Amino acid sequence: MMKKMNKKSIMAIVFAAMFVFASVAGIFLPKQASAVGKRGKIRSVRVTSVKKLTAGKTSKIKVKVNPKKVAAKVTFKTSNKSIATVSRKGVVRAKRPGRVTITVKVKSKNKKIKRIKIKVIPKKKASTKKKKKSTSKNTTAKKDTTKKDNTSGGNTNKDYDNENGEETPSYETALDKKTSADGVLTLSKSDLTYNSFFEAYYLPTDFTKAKTIILPEGTYMIYKEDEVKVNRTYVFNGKSSIYSGFRASSNQEVINNLDCDQKGTENFLLNAKIVGNGTAKVTLVNGKQITIVVRNFDPTNTLRYQCRKVVNEITNDSMSDMKKVNTILDYIVDHRDSHYKLNIGTYHVNTDCTGYSTIIAQMLNFAEVDCCMRLAGYDKYYGQTPTHQNNLACIDGVAYVIDETVIMKYSSLFDNNNCHIGYNTYYASQYPELNREGKLDYNLDYDHSNLNYIEYSLVLKKAGRL
């Protein structure tokens, strides 16, 4: 009994000691998230960090949250661990020369993100020359009053409220050494970083001297838009492609970011496509602009090229929209091997309803008949799966739904408020949510205009229904 009591007493003392230690530690140990105050809205965040850091040195990032009473969680992330690492407490350790971006996220009821750029410079080589001792008796040694940061190797701090502009580092990168005197950087695949998941090379940014960057043939993507330098020209060769979105392109016949070439649908949510040779100024999602030059690209064996070629051969400006539509649909039917196997010019297509409706939209837009794809499973007629896709087009000023070879007025499916008339009787029992009597057209409900996904709305506006 005594042994049991002793064990219980000892355990009680241990737990009490642990509680006291935890309380004391909570007072004196540094915290990743502030424990002062309650969660609230962050008005502003100020991040202070060194601008340059010598390889092998460390420096701590300071974060100030306004208002101070708001409890906020702060996290740090480095863009390149091989150049510099950052701890959860914001301590940056420089590893090798290069440039790195540290992302600071501050989160409470809202979230603020700051990005700071740090240049890691090489260690200075120790001088082998011996300093001469001063022989003058009257010489008085001056006291160095300059305050140095022991953790950063004498580097200066900088507040990062905004990250704009470019700075020239005091060292040369590997790509700088390959740059010619006139600012031309010619690269091979061995100079690039490859992403095996996306099967694409990152657009290079680790240079300062180059103004024109000539890339080998391949698929490319932008890894960090903040690292992309403005006023640079990237030259793409041969069958190259881009796996990134752009806000705008000055030449859609070179860099195309339209939805099936429908006018007014420039969209950074779509992957931009290289479609021809020439020059285009493109705007990235973050607003930066670069110039892209495409050389030796052969568009002949692409679906887009063959769609336009066929449309130019079988339609003309004297035709009405309805005549153009019927001519194009007849061509597709006449060149089908089976339901979804067809030939557009010399391009063979083996697809499904999604690909089929994409071809119709592409060809009608080339014929200057505004057209887009739509989900048809919520329409009142039966026989289609919930995910079936067809088309919406503005034909001679009237909205029509095109389902492969069938053309029907939009007004036969939707009332004046663009709400469903009736419901899909075929799927009503299996999919009760398809009973959309009096509900807004599902495609309009799905059409997130704030994300620039507006092709459906554009067709209805042209037809006077929005």
N, C-alpha and C positions, 0 to 999 in steps of 0.2 A: 504494500500500500504506500509506504514511504517512497519507494523507488518511483511508483507511478506519479505520486504527488510532486516529487522532485522533477520528473520529466516535464510534467505540465507547467511547473513553475519556470523551469528553464526555457521552455517554448514561449511562454508568455513574455518573459524578459527579452528573448530574441526578437519576437515580433514587435515589441514596444521600441526596442532599439532601432529596428529597421524603419519603423514609422518616423521616429525622431530624425534619423539620418536622411530619410527621403524628404522630410520637411525642410531640413537645413540645406540639403543639396538643391532643393527647389528654389532656395533664396539666392545661393551663390553660384550655381552652375549656369553657364550661358544657355540661352534657349533659342531653338530654331524658330519657334512661333511665340510671339509675345503673349505672356499670360496676364498682362495688365489690361484692365478694361474688358469690354465685351466685343463680340463681332459686330462690325458696322461697316458703313460705306467709306472706302478709301478715296480721299480727294486727290492726293498726289503722292508720288514716291520720288525720293532723291537718292541716287546711287553714286557713291564716290569710289573711284578706283584709280590705280595707276594707269598711265597711258602707255608706258613702255616698261618692260620687265626683263631683267637679264636672266639668261638660261641658268637654272640651278637655284634661283632665288624664289622667295615666296612673298605674297602680299595679300592683305585681307580687304575684301570688298565691304564697304560700309553702306548700310541701307537705313534711311530715315523715312518713316511713314507719317503722313499728315492726314487726319489729326492723330496725336500721339496716343490718345486713349483707346484707339481701335486696336483690338487684338488681331494680328495678321500672321499668316504662315508664309515664310520666305523660303524659296528653293532656288538652287543654282544648277546650271547645266552648261557644259563646255561643248563647243562645236567640233573640237578636234583634241582628243585625249593625248595624241602623240606629241602635240605642241605644248599644251598646258592642261592641267587637271584642276578641278575645283572641288573642295570639300563641302559637306552639307552646312558648314559654318561660314562658307564664303572665302575660304583661304585658297588663293590661286598659287599653284606651283608651276613655274616655267620649266619646260623640259628641253626643248630645242628651238632654234630660230624659226620664226614663222608668224603668221597672224591667226588669232583665234577670237571667236565671239563668245562671250559669256552671257547667257540668258538668265535674267533674274525675274522670277515670278513671285508676286506678292498677292496673296489671296485672303479675303475676308468675306463680306457679303458680295463684294464685287472683286474683280481681278485686274491688276496692273502688271504690265510686262515691260521691262527695260532690257536693252541689249547694249553691252559695252564691248568695245574692241580693244584688245590688248596686243601689242607687238612684242614678241619675244626676240630679244637681240642677243647675239653671241657674246660669250664671255670675252673680256678684253685680255689679250695676251700680256703676261707680265713682262715688263721692260728688262732687257739684259744689261742695259747701260748703268754703270754706277754713277750715282749722284755725287758731284763734287761738294765737299764740305766747305761751308762759308768760313773764310779766314778773317773777315772783318769783325773787329771787336764791337763796333758801333751798331752793327746790324741787329735789329730787334725782331724776334720771331713774332709774326702777326697771328693772333688767335683766330681760328676759323669759326665764325659765328653761324655758318650755314647749317641749318638743321637737316639731318639726313634721316631717311627712313631705313632702319636696319633690316627690315624685312624685304624691302624691294630693291636694295642695292643702289640707293640714292635716286630713284626715279620719282618723278613728280606726280601728284594726284590730280585727278580731273573729275568734275561733276558731269555725269551723263544724264541730262534731262532729255536730250534729243540726240540722235545719231545721224548726222548728215555730213556730206563732204568726204573727201579722200585725203589721205596723208601719205607722203612718201617715206617709207622706212629707211633706216640708215644701213640697211644690208640688202644684198641681192638674193632673190629666190632662185631656185633651179631654173624656172622658166625665164626669169630675167636674163640669165646667162645665155639662153638660146635666142634671145631677141636681137634682131639686127639693128644696125645704127639708125635705120629709118623707121623703126618701131614695128616691124613685121615679125610675128612669132609663128613659125611653121611647126606643127606638132605631129607626132606619130602616136599610135595607140598606147605605146609604152609610157608616154608622158601623162596619160589620163588615168583617172580613177573609175573603176568599173563596178556597177551595182548588179550583182548576179540575179537578184530577185526581179528587178525590172528589166534586166537584160539591156542596160543602157549605160552610157558613159556620162559622168557629170561634166557640165560645161565648166571649163577651167576658169578659176578666178585668182589663183595664187601668183599674181604677177603685178608689176607696177609700170614697167616701161612700154609694154606692147600696146599699140593702138589698133592693129589689125591682127586677128588670130585666125590662122588657116587650119581647119580641122580635117582629120582623115574621115573617110566615109564611115558612117555608123549611126546608131541611134543615141540621142542625147536627151538629158533632162537637167533641169536646174535644181541643185541641191539646196542652196541657201540664197534666196533672192537678195538679201541684205549684203551679200558678198559680191554680187555682180556690179561691175564698174560701168558707169555711164560713159557715153561718147566713145564707145568701142565698137568695132566692126568684127563680127564673127562670120567666117566664110565656110559654108557647108558644101561638100563635094559629093557628086554621084548620087547613089540611092540612100541618101541620109534622111533621117526623120527626127522629129522632136516629140518628146513625151512630157510636155508642159503646157500650161494654159497662159494665154495672153489677154490683156484687156482690149487691146486694139492692134490692128495691123494697117499700115499705110498702103499696102498692095496685096489684096486678097488673091491675086493670081500668082503670088510667090509664097506668102505665109497666110493660110486660110484658117479663120476661126469662126466661120459662119455655120449655122445648122443647115446642112444640105443646100448650101448656097442661097438660103432665103435671106433677102435683104433686111437689114435692121436687127439681125440676131447675133452680132458680135458677142462672144461669150467666153469668159475666162474659165468656165466650168468644163468646156470642151477641150480636148487635146488639139492644139493647133497642128496643122498639117502643112508639110512642104508640098506644093502642087505645081511649081514651075520655076524656071530660071529667072533671075533678076534680083532686085534690091527692095527690101521692105524695112521700114522703121517700125519696131514693135514696142508696145508698152507693157511692162510686166505688171503683175497683180499689185505690187507695191508702188507703182507709178513711175519707176525708173524706165528709161528708154535706151535701147541698143539698136544697132543696125545689123540686119542679117542679109548676107549675099549668098545666093544659091547658084552653083555652077555645075554644068555637066549632068543635070538631072533630066532623065527621060520619062515624061509623064504618059507616054503612049499606052503602056500596058497597065493603066489604072482605071478603076471603074468610073471615077469622075470624068476623066478625059473621054472615055468611050460614050458615056451618057450625053455629054455635050455634043460630041461629034454626030451621034445618031439624031439628036434633037435638031441640030442645024440642017441635017439632010432631009428630014421628013416634015418639018414645019416651016412656016414663014410668017412674016409680020401681017400679012393680009388676012390670016385666019382669025376667027373669033376664039376666045378662050375655050369654049366648049368643043370647037373643032380640033384645037390643039390637044385637049385632054383625050378625046376619043381616038385621035390618030396615035398618040403615045401608048394608050392602053391596048389598042389593036396590035401595035408593033410588039409589045411585050408578050401578048398571047401567041402571036404568030411565031415567036422565037423561043417558045418554051419546049423543053424536052419532056418535062412532066410538070406537076403542079408548081413546085418551087425550084426547079432546075431550068435555067434559062440562059440565053446569050444576049448580051448588050454589045453590039459591034463584035469585036474580037475578044471581049472579056466574058469568061464563063462564070456563072454564079450558081452555087448550090446553097440554098438558104432556107429561111422560114418566113413567117408573116412579118417579122421585124425587118429582115433584110429586104423583103418584097416591097413593103411600104416605104422603106428608105430610098429604094430605086425610083419609085413613083414620085416621091417628093423631090429628089434630085433632078429628075428629068423635067418635071413641071416647072420648077424654079428656073431652070435654064431656058424654058419656053416663055418665061415671064408671067407665069401663072402662080401666084403665091400659094405655097402648099407646105404642110408639115405633117408629122406623124401624130397619132392619137391612140389612146387605149379605148377599145371598143366593147369590152366585156360587160359594161354597165348599160349598154343600149337596150332598148325594149325588144328588139327582134331576137329570135332564138337561134341556136345553132353555133354560137361562138363561145369559146372558152373565156373565162374572166380576164385572162391576160392577152387575149387576141388584140392585134394592133392593125389599124388601117390608117386612112388619111383624112385630113380636113383641108379644103381648098376654097379659095375665093375665085369663082368662075363667072366672068362677066358681071362682077359686082354682087354676086349672090353666094352665100356659104353653102357648100356641098360636102357630104361625107362620101368618100370613095372607098369601097371595099373590094379590092382587086379589080374585078371587071364591072362591078355594080356602082352606079352613081345615084345618090338620093339626096334630096334637099335636107339641109340641116334642120329646117323648120318642121319637117315631118317627125323628127325625133325630140325636138326641144321647143318649148314655148317661147314667148317674146322676152322672157326673163332668163333665157338660156338654162331653164330647168327641165329635167327629164319628164317626158310625157309617157305615162304608163310605166311598165317595168318589164324586166326580162323574165317572161313566163317560163322559159325552158330551164333556167337555173334558179327560179324562185325558191324551190324547196331545198335544193342542195346548198345554195349560197344565199341565205336570207338578206344579207347586206346588199345584194344586187337590186332589191326592191327600192328604187330611188325615186318613186313618184313625187314630183314637186321639188326635188332636191337639185341644187346647182350642178351643171355639167361637171362630171367627175374630173375631166381634164382641166377645167378652169380652177377647180378646187385644188388640183395637184400643181397648177401652174404658179410657182413661187416667183412672182415678179421681182421681189426684192433681191433675188439671186440672179437676175437677168435671164431667167428661163422663161422667155415671153413669146416664143414663136406662135403658140396657139392663140394668144390674145391678139397678136398682130393680124392674123388672118381674119378673126372675127371683127376687129376694128375696121379693116378694109371693107368688109361686107356690111358694115353699119350696124353690127349687133352688139357693140360695146361702146 
